Amino acid sequence: MKVLFVTSTFPRSEDDDQVPWLLELALVLRDSGVDLEVLAPTYAGLEDHTIHGIPVHRYRYFTKKREVVTHEAGAMNKMVGRRDLVLPAFALVGAGMAAAARLARRHGYDVIHSHWPLPMGLPAQAGAWASKNRPRLVATFHGAEVALAQRKPHYRPVLRRITRNLDAAIANSSSTAATVRELTGVGATVIPFGPPRGAVNLDRNPEAEEPQREAEPVVLAVGRMIERKGFPVLVRAAEKLRGRARVVIVGGGEHEPVVRREIERAGVGDVVQLAGRVSNADLSDLYRRCTVFCLPAIVDSRGETEGLGVVLIEAMSHAKPVVASRLGGIVDAVEDGETGLLVPPEDPDILAEALLRVIEEPGLAARLGEAGRERARRLFSWEGVARRHLGLYAGKGKR
C-alpha cells in the first residue's frame, strides 16, 4: 500500500522535536509495511530530504525570508499581526495543490492522507483529482483547524467542502470529533496518538526501576510554551506548594516570557524552575523522578485548548499520577479518580489542593499511577494506532 501524508508541518531532521507524534505515526505505519511518503511545505528554502528512510518532499511557495508560515508555532497563531505572511499563506496552499497533483500523477498513491485538513485538505484533494487511479482520501483533525472554524465562521464552508469528499475522517479525541460533526456533519473515527517510542516503553516494569529520590517532591509539567498549556496557572498555584514541593516546567516557546513574568510577579522563583528543552533521555529521567505530573491547560484567547495531551500519556506510561484540567481531549486521556485527578481550568487554588493531595497520599499516588500505566498500554500503543489506520486505509469503518 502506497500512502502520501499531506501536512503543513513535519520534522526537518531526525533531531527536530516538531510534531514528534506525526513522525512516530509515519514510522509505525512504515514498519507495518506501508510505503509512505510525506509532502510538506519548505521552511526557509529547505529542500527534499529523508528522515529514518521516509522521503519528505518539500515544496517552495515564496521567498526564503517569508517561507516561515509553518514550523516553530501553529500557522494561524504565527500569522496574528503579521500582514507580511498573508500572501505566503495563500501561496502555501496553492503551491501545495500543484505539488500534490504532480506527486500523485507520478506515483499513483493508494491513499492520500491530510493532517490539519483546514487547509491541507485542499492539496490532498488536488492530488486525488490528479491521480490516474482513485486513491482513498483520509483526513485527520488535530483540533486547531476546527477551533479556527468555530472562531471564524467564514472558514466553515471551506471546511465542509473539504470534508465532503473524504472516504474517512479521523479525530485525535472525542472532543475534536464532536466539533467536526457539529461543523460539518461528518462522523470522525477517534484515534488518539501515543507517546514518542524513544521516550517511553509501555511494556516496561516500573517496579524494577530505582530512580534517584528527590529531597523534595517534584511537580513536573512538560510542553511547548504556548498560551493554551496554562503554565501561568501552575505558577500561581506554586505559592501553596512552597516547602512541600517544587515545580519543574520543561519546554520552550513563544509564551516563555509570559511564564517568566508570572514567576517574578508571584514571587515563586524559589519554587518554580524553567528547565527549557531537554533530550529524550533527560526527559525520561525527569518523568521517573517526579512525584506527580501536571497539565494545567486552559482555553486560550483564540478558543483553542488541548486536543489530547500526549504528555499525559507519556507521564502515565511512567506510572506517574497526573493532575490536569477538565478540558478538551484531556478527558479522553485521563479518567478522573482512576488514573489521575481532573480540576477546573484557571483555578490555581483547586489545582494546588489536588497536587498536594496526590503528593501527601502515597497510596493514592501509587494507585493512580499504576492504573494510568495500564490505560496507556491498553489504549495508546502505537501498534494499535497503526492497526486502526490500516483498517481505514483498507476501507473498513468508512463513514
Summary of the structure (lengths in Angstrom):
residues: 399
radius of gyration: 21.1
end to end distance: 20.9
largest distance: 67.2
contacts: 1428
relative contact order: 0.12
helix: 46%
strand: 17%
